[in-house]
Amino acid sequence: MGTQRHHAIVISGQEDHLMVAAHNMAVSLELPTTPIVRARYNGWSSFCVVPDGSNEGWVESNLMDESRAVLIRWLTAHRQFDWIEVSFADEQGPSKILRDSSGGRFNNMEVAPIGGGG
């Protein structure tokens, strides 16, 4: 029995063909994804890789960790995207920003609870 920790990635971009390519990459990796959603303004669109539901340490969780890492490497190689990977609902600790398209300029940081400052 493993502990619960959700992982999600939000991906945004302004080039439709690249957003479709990113979405297709996530789907090909068998990551659970939302459809691409068009923003109201400025030509942005986004989609999410949602939590897979497995517990940490399970084979399924490890496979999804690897798939998310492949997607992150692909997104990093295509710098036209803004993205963030987060973990939340962690039975062992606080929610966290794991990595993002800033390239670590802002360090990995914990997410402050509402009303918790920061």
N, C-alpha and C positions, 0 to 999 in steps of 0.2 A: 504494500500500500504506500503510495507516494503522497506528497503534499500538493495542494492545489496552488497554481500560480498561472494566471492568464497572461498571454503574450499577444500583442496586436501591433500592426503596422498601418499607418495612414500614409498614403502616397498621393501627392498632388502635382499637377503639371498643366502646362498651357498648350502643348502640342498634341493634338488628338491622336495622331498615328503612334506617337511614343507612349501615350497612355494605354492605347489598345495593346501595344507590344508588351508593356509592363504587366498589364492584366493577364495577357495570354501566358506570360512567363510564370506568374503566380499560380494560375490554373494548371499549367503543365507540371508544376511542382506539387500538385494536389493539395495546395493550401486552401483553406476555406476563405472565400472572398465575397465581397459585396459586388454588385454591378458598379460600373463607372457612373458617377453622378456628376452632372454638369452644374457648376456654380451659376448664380444669377448674373455675375458681373465679371468683366475682364478676361473672359475666355478660359478660366480655370476649370478643371475637373479633378475629381478625387475618387479613390476607392480605398477600401480597407481590407486588410488580411485580419480576419477575426480569430479569437482564441479557438484552439482545436479541441479543448475539453478534456484532454488527457492529463493525468497527474505526473508531476515531476518524477523522473527516474523510470517511467514506463518506456517500453520500446517505442510506442507511438509518439510519445513526447520527444524522445531523442530524434526520431525521424523528422518530426515537424521542426525541431530546432535546426537541424541540418538544412531543411528546405528553406527556412527563413533566412539562414546565413547565405545560401546561394542567391536568393532574391536580393538581399542587401548588397552582395558583391556586384550583382548585375546593375542595380540602381546606382551604386557608387561609380561604376564605369560609365554610366550615362548621366552626366551631371545636370541634365535638364529638369530633374525632379526635386521636389522638396518632400522629405519623408521623415518619419519618426517611428521608432520602435519603443513600445512601453511594456512594462509588466505591472500588473495590478491584481487585487484580490489575493495577495500572497499571504498564506497562513503563517509564514515565518518572518514577515517584515513589511516595510512600507512600499507603496507604489513607486516605480522608478522609470525615468527615461533611460533606456539602455544604450541607444545610439541614434544618431540623426544625421541629416544631410549637412549639418554644419561642420562635419569632420572632426568633432570633438572640441571645437573652439570653446564650448561652454561647459565642458566636462560632463560626466554622467552625474545626474543629480536626482535627489528624491523629490517627489511632487508634494508640495505643502498642502495639508488638508485645508478645506474651506474654513476660513476664519483662523487658520493657523499661522498666518503671516507668511513672509518670504516672498 
